[in-house]
């Protein structure tokens, strides 16, 4: 999980997706939803960077939906904060539209933060 967090926070979203997918396949219940939410958000950001507006929005919605099923914190991740960041970037992308999505302020890109439990 720590590798996935480092990958996500450094913009290695495709690699993060690969790391998390291996974990996701082995988990049941809430932790599975947590991993699936992170996978979808990582791929959403990958799509955004590659100019796939609809893919980015769809996966931000889906990933946020999975995370809303999960208690916070989960595996030391501040899930509530991540949901807030995902909602903010999704809303801004929607406002910008496909034509201007590349102008997204980099400060809005979600980052996974951890908490002490």
For each residue, the residues with C-beta under 8 A, 3 or more apart:
1: 4 5 23 75
2: 5 6
3: 6 7 19
4: 1 7 8 16 19 20 23 38
5: 1 2 8 9 77 112 114
6: 2 3 9 10
7: 3 4 10 12 13 15 16 19 42
8: 4 5 12 13 16 38 42 111 112
9: 5 6 111 112
10: 6 7
11: 45 49 109
12: 7 8 15 16
13: 7 8 16 17 42 43 45 46 49
14: 17 18 42 43 46
15: 7 12 18 19
16: 4 7 8 12 13 19 20 38 42
17: 13 14 20 21 39 42 43 46
18: 14 15 21 22
19: 3 4 7 15 16 22 23
20: 4 16 17 23 24 35 38 39 42
21: 17 18 24 25 35 39
22: 18 19 25 26
23: 1 4 19 20 26 27 35
24: 20 21 27 32 35 36 39
25: 21 22
26: 22 23
27: 23 24 31 32 35
28: 31 32
29: 32 33
30: 33 34 69 70 71 74
31: 27 28 34 35 74 75
32: 24 27 28 29 35 36
33: 29 30 36 37 66 67 69 70
34: 30 31 37 38 66 67 70 74 75 77 79
35: 20 21 23 24 27 31 32 38 39
36: 24 32 33 39 40 63 66
37: 33 34 40 41 62 63 64 65 66 67 69 70
38: 4 8 16 20 34 35 41 42 63 67 112
39: 17 20 21 24 35 36 42 43 63
40: 36 37 43 44 59 60 62 63 66
41: 37 38 44 45 59 60 63 64 67 82 86 110
42: 7 8 13 14 16 17 20 38 39 45 46
43: 13 14 17 39 40 46 47 55 59
44: 40 41 47 48 55 56 57 58 59 60 62 63
45: 11 13 41 42 48 49 56 109 110
46: 13 14 17 42 43 49 50
47: 43 44 50 52 55 56 59
48: 44 45 51 52 53 56 93 101 104
49: 11 13 45 46
50: 46 47
51: 48 101 102
52: 47 48 55 56
53: 48 56 57 93 97 98 101
54: 57 58 98
55: 43 44 47 52 58 59
56: 44 45 47 48 52 53 59 60 93 101
57: 44 53 54 60 61 90 93 94
58: 44 54 55 61 62
59: 40 41 43 44 47 55 56 62 63
60: 40 41 44 56 57 63 64 86 89 90 93
61: 57 58 64 65 90
62: 37 40 44 58 59 65 66
63: 36 37 38 39 40 41 44 59 60 66 67 86
64: 37 41 60 61 67 68 83 86 87 90
65: 37 61 62 68 69
66: 33 34 36 37 40 62 63 69 70
67: 33 34 37 38 41 63 64 70 79 82 83 86
68: 64 65 83
69: 30 33 37 65 66
70: 30 33 34 37 66 67 74 79
71: 30 74 79
72: 77 78 79 80 81
73: 76 77 78 79 114 115 117
74: 30 31 34 70 71 77 79
75: 1 31 34
76: 73 114 115 116 117
77: 5 34 72 73 74 82 112 113 114 115
78: 72 73 81 82 113 114 115
79: 34 67 70 71 72 73 74 82 83
80: 72 83 84
81: 72 78 84 85 113
82: 41 67 77 78 79 85 86 110 112 113
83: 64 67 68 79 80 86 87
84: 80 81 87 88
85: 81 82 88 89 108 110 111
86: 41 60 63 64 67 82 83 89 90 110
87: 64 83 84 90 91
88: 84 85 91 92 108
89: 60 85 86 92 93 104 108 109 110
90: 57 60 61 64 86 87 93 94
91: 87 88 94 95
92: 88 89 95 96 104 105 108
93: 48 53 56 57 60 89 90 96 101 104
94: 57 90 91 97
95: 91 92
96: 92 93 99 100 101 103 104
97: 53 94 100 101
98: 53 54 101
99: 96
100: 96 97 103
101: 48 51 53 56 93 96 97 98 104
102: 51
103: 96 100
104: 48 89 92 93 96 101 108 109
105: 92 108
106: 109
107:
108: 85 88 89 92 104 105
109: 11 45 89 104 106
110: 41 45 82 85 86 89
111: 8 9 85
112: 5 8 9 38 77 82
113: 77 78 81 82
114: 5 73 76 77 78
115: 73 76 77 78
116: 76
117: 73 76
